[in-house]
């Protein structure tokens, strides 16, 4: 449990970058706000039609004695909403990182300079980020399916689905957000996966804390810069201190 909480505290350190590098962090609000507006519109549309969606999915229980048709309908609505939130969080992060590459690169560089005095020179370009973003969306959809299936468990399904969604999405978020700092150090996908699995609880703690912030209205927009900063610090902690002998690029 201490490892899990250590991961959550890394996000708090990411928030602390607002005090240390406010200008770089402020730029990170721009892509998050654009992606956030799109996500809000989609969620509002879904919420307004949630009754119809729930009725369509629970039609098989229409002939059951009262109050079971209503109960099944509410469970279906909660399940749809939980699944939608998982998909939205993952796609929001991937979309925001894709359109905000220059902004988040600036935050990453600021954190590297503040923490290590150098900026690693590995390839963190757009296309590598785009490929990882697509992989993240695929993993996120898989998480949504798992959370949805768990939501079907009688009595505890809704709580179980939501909890599993937060924890599994937290893992996906930690995996994606640490990509930049690890790629810059020449660490390939297989080794990144191994590193994160070795420190799974810490990674999930960071990712789950990030997702819980995303669930607060407007939280995704203001949290993304802190999450990018925190993920760099998380990568440092996973490596037990970033190496200082890596080639350096002078930030512009």
C-alpha positions as CSV (number, residue, x, y, z in Angstrom):
1,X,0.0,0.0,0.0
2,X,2.9,2.3,0.7
3,X,4.0,2.0,-2.9
4,X,0.5,2.9,-4.1
5,X,0.5,6.0,-2.0
6,X,4.0,6.9,-3.1
7,X,2.7,7.0,-6.6
8,X,-0.2,9.2,-5.6
9,X,2.3,11.6,-3.9
10,X,4.2,11.9,-7.2
11,X,1.1,13.5,-8.7
12,X,1.2,16.0,-5.8
13,X,4.8,16.8,-6.7
14,X,3.6,17.4,-10.3
15,X,1.1,20.0,-9.0
16,X,4.0,21.6,-7.2
17,X,5.5,22.5,-10.6
18,X,2.9,25.2,-10.9
19,X,4.8,27.1,-8.3
20,X,8.3,26.3,-9.8
21,X,7.5,26.6,-13.6
22,X,4.2,28.5,-13.8
23,X,4.6,29.7,-17.4
24,X,5.4,26.3,-18.9
25,X,2.5,24.7,-16.9
26,X,0.1,27.4,-18.0
27,X,0.7,26.6,-21.7
28,X,-0.4,23.0,-20.9
29,X,-3.9,24.2,-20.3
30,X,-4.5,25.1,-24.0
31,X,-4.7,21.6,-25.5
32,X,-6.4,20.2,-22.5
33,X,-9.1,22.8,-22.7
34,X,-9.7,22.1,-26.4
35,X,-10.0,18.4,-25.8
36,X,-12.0,18.9,-22.6
37,X,-14.6,20.9,-24.4
38,X,-15.2,18.1,-26.9
39,X,-15.3,15.5,-24.2
40,X,-17.9,17.5,-22.1
41,X,-20.2,17.9,-25.1
42,X,-20.1,14.1,-25.8
43,X,-20.7,13.3,-22.1
44,X,-23.6,15.7,-21.9
45,X,-25.2,14.2,-25.0
46,X,-24.8,10.7,-23.4
47,X,-26.2,11.8,-20.0
48,X,-29.2,13.4,-21.6
49,X,-30.0,10.1,-23.4
50,X,-29.0,7.8,-20.6
51,X,-32.6,6.8,-19.8
52,X,-33.1,5.7,-23.4
53,X,-29.8,3.8,-23.5
54,X,-30.6,2.1,-20.2
55,X,-34.1,1.1,-21.3
56,X,-32.7,-0.3,-24.6
57,X,-30.2,-2.5,-22.7
58,X,-32.6,-3.7,-20.0
59,X,-35.5,-4.5,-22.3
60,X,-35.1,-8.2,-21.5
61,X,-36.3,-7.5,-17.9
62,X,-39.5,-5.7,-19.0
63,X,-41.7,-8.6,-17.9
64,X,-40.0,-9.1,-14.5
65,X,-42.0,-8.3,-11.3
66,X,-41.6,-4.8,-9.8
67,X,-39.1,-3.3,-8.9
68,X,-36.6,-5.4,-10.9
69,X,-37.1,-3.8,-14.3
70,X,-36.3,-0.4,-12.8
71,X,-33.3,-1.8,-10.9
72,X,-31.9,-3.5,-13.9
73,X,-32.4,-0.3,-15.9
74,X,-30.5,1.8,-13.3
75,X,-27.7,-0.8,-13.2
76,X,-27.5,-0.7,-17.0
77,X,-27.3,3.1,-16.9
78,X,-24.5,3.0,-14.3
79,X,-22.6,0.4,-16.4
80,X,-22.9,2.5,-19.5
81,X,-21.7,5.7,-17.7
82,X,-18.8,3.8,-16.1
83,X,-17.7,2.4,-19.4
84,X,-18.1,5.8,-21.1
85,X,-15.9,7.5,-18.4
86,X,-13.1,4.9,-18.9
87,X,-13.2,5.4,-22.6
88,X,-13.4,9.2,-22.3
89,X,-10.4,9.4,-19.9
90,X,-8.2,7.3,-22.1
91,X,-9.2,8.9,-25.4
92,X,-9.0,12.4,-23.7
93,X,-5.5,11.8,-22.6
94,X,-4.4,10.4,-26.0
95,X,-6.1,13.2,-27.9
96,X,-4.7,15.9,-25.6
97,X,-1.1,14.5,-25.8
98,X,-1.3,14.3,-29.6
99,X,-2.6,17.9,-30.1
100,X,-0.5,19.3,-27.3
101,X,2.8,17.8,-28.2
102,X,4.7,21.2,-28.3
103,X,3.1,22.3,-25.0
104,X,3.8,19.1,-23.0
105,X,7.3,18.8,-24.5
106,X,7.9,22.2,-22.9
107,X,6.6,21.0,-19.5
108,X,8.7,17.8,-19.7
109,X,11.9,19.9,-20.5
110,X,11.2,22.2,-17.7
111,X,10.8,19.4,-15.2
112,X,14.0,17.6,-16.5
113,X,16.0,20.8,-16.1
114,X,14.5,21.5,-12.7
115,X,15.2,18.0,-11.4
116,X,18.4,16.9,-13.2
117,X,19.8,20.1,-14.9
118,X,19.8,18.4,-18.3
119,X,17.3,17.3,-21.0
120,X,17.8,13.8,-22.5
121,X,18.1,13.8,-26.3
122,X,16.2,10.6,-27.2
123,X,13.6,10.7,-30.0
124,X,10.3,12.0,-28.5
125,X,8.8,13.2,-31.8
126,X,5.2,13.4,-32.8
127,X,5.0,10.1,-34.7
128,X,6.4,8.0,-31.8
129,X,3.9,9.7,-29.5
130,X,1.0,9.1,-32.0
131,X,1.8,5.4,-32.2
132,X,1.9,5.1,-28.4
133,X,-1.4,7.1,-28.2
134,X,-3.1,4.6,-30.5
135,X,-1.9,1.8,-28.4
136,X,-3.2,3.6,-25.3
137,X,-6.7,3.9,-26.8
138,X,-6.7,0.2,-27.7
139,X,-5.7,-0.7,-24.1
140,X,-8.3,1.7,-22.8
141,X,-11.1,0.1,-24.8
142,X,-10.0,-3.3,-23.4
143,X,-10.2,-1.8,-19.9
144,X,-13.7,-0.5,-20.6
145,X,-14.8,-4.0,-21.7
146,X,-13.4,-5.5,-18.5
147,X,-15.0,-2.8,-16.3
148,X,-18.3,-3.3,-18.2
149,X,-18.2,-7.1,-17.6
150,X,-17.5,-6.7,-13.9
151,X,-20.4,-4.3,-13.7
152,X,-22.7,-7.2,-14.5
153,X,-21.8,-9.0,-11.3
154,X,-25.0,-9.1,-9.1
155,X,-25.3,-6.6,-6.2
156,X,-21.6,-5.4,-6.2
157,X,-21.2,-5.0,-10.0
158,X,-21.5,-1.2,-10.2
159,X,-19.0,-0.6,-7.4
160,X,-16.7,-3.3,-8.7
161,X,-16.9,-2.0,-12.2
162,X,-16.1,1.6,-11.1
163,X,-13.2,0.5,-8.9
164,X,-11.7,-1.7,-11.6
165,X,-12.1,1.1,-14.1
166,X,-10.2,3.5,-11.9
167,X,-7.3,1.1,-11.2
168,X,-7.0,-0.3,-14.7
169,X,-7.2,3.1,-16.3
170,X,-4.7,4.3,-13.8
171,X,-2.3,1.7,-15.1
172,X,-2.9,2.7,-18.7
173,X,-2.4,6.4,-17.9
174,X,0.8,5.8,-16.0
175,X,2.1,3.7,-18.9
176,X,1.3,6.4,-21.5
177,X,2.3,9.5,-19.5
178,X,5.8,8.1,-18.6
179,X,6.5,7.3,-22.2
180,X,8.2,10.6,-23.1
181,X,10.7,10.6,-20.2
182,X,11.6,6.9,-20.8
183,X,11.9,7.1,-24.6
184,X,14.1,10.1,-24.2
185,X,16.5,7.9,-22.3
186,X,16.6,5.3,-25.0
187,X,14.3,2.8,-23.2
188,X,12.3,0.8,-25.7
189,X,8.7,-0.4,-25.3
190,X,9.6,-3.9,-24.0
191,X,11.9,-2.5,-21.3
192,X,9.4,0.2,-20.4
193,X,6.8,-2.4,-19.9
194,X,9.1,-4.4,-17.7
195,X,10.1,-1.4,-15.7
196,X,6.5,-0.4,-15.0
197,X,5.5,-4.0,-14.1
198,X,8.3,-4.0,-11.6
199,X,6.8,-0.9,-9.9
200,X,3.2,-1.7,-10.7
201,X,1.7,-0.4,-7.4
202,X,3.5,2.9,-7.7
203,X,2.5,3.4,-11.3
204,X,-1.2,2.5,-10.5
205,X,-1.2,4.8,-7.6
206,X,0.0,7.7,-9.7
207,X,-2.5,6.8,-12.6
208,X,-5.5,6.3,-10.3
209,X,-4.9,9.6,-8.5
210,X,-4.7,11.3,-11.9
211,X,-7.9,9.7,-13.1
212,X,-9.8,10.7,-9.9
213,X,-8.7,14.3,-10.6
214,X,-10.0,13.9,-14.1
215,X,-13.4,12.9,-12.8
216,X,-13.9,16.2,-11.0
217,X,-15.7,18.7,-13.3
218,X,-13.0,20.7,-15.1
219,X,-10.4,18.6,-13.4
220,X,-9.0,17.0,-16.5
221,X,-8.0,20.4,-18.0
222,X,-6.1,21.7,-14.9
223,X,-4.7,18.3,-14.1
224,X,-3.1,17.4,-17.4
225,X,-0.1,19.8,-17.0
226,X,0.5,18.4,-13.4
227,X,0.1,14.8,-14.8
228,X,2.7,15.4,-17.4
229,X,5.1,16.9,-14.9
230,X,4.3,14.2,-12.4
231,X,4.8,11.4,-14.9
232,X,8.3,12.7,-15.6
233,X,9.0,12.6,-11.8
234,X,7.5,9.1,-11.7
235,X,9.8,8.0,-14.5
236,X,12.7,9.3,-12.5
237,X,11.6,7.4,-9.4
238,X,11.1,4.2,-11.4
239,X,14.7,4.5,-12.6
240,X,15.9,5.3,-9.1
241,X,17.2,8.6,-10.2
242,X,17.6,9.6,-13.9
243,X,21.1,9.1,-15.3
244,X,23.0,12.4,-15.8
245,X,25.3,11.0,-18.4
246,X,22.7,11.1,-21.2
247,X,23.3,13.4,-24.2
248,X,21.8,16.8,-23.7
249,X,19.8,19.1,-25.8
250,X,19.7,22.8,-25.0
251,X,16.1,23.8,-24.7
252,X,14.9,26.7,-26.9
